[in-house]
Amino acid sequence: MERKLAAILAADVVGYSALMERDEAGTFERLTAIRKELSEAFAALRVDLSLADIAAIEAAIPRDAA
């Protein structure tokens, strides 16, 4: 089995359901903007933004996470 060292960042939007109830369109727009910023900032890293309010970012080389 091959082992590897990686740095992983996981982020969650606190109160996502309440925000969506109050302002679905505005919340979706802000979340889309944040996703775009994350994707650009971590372009060289593996970014998984497949869930509604969760982002997972992996830096295969921990030095790249800085």
Secondary structure, 3 states (H helix, E strand, C coil): CCCCCCEEEEEECCCHHHHHHHCHHHHHHHHHHHHHHHHHHCCCCEEEEEECCEEEEEECCHHHHC
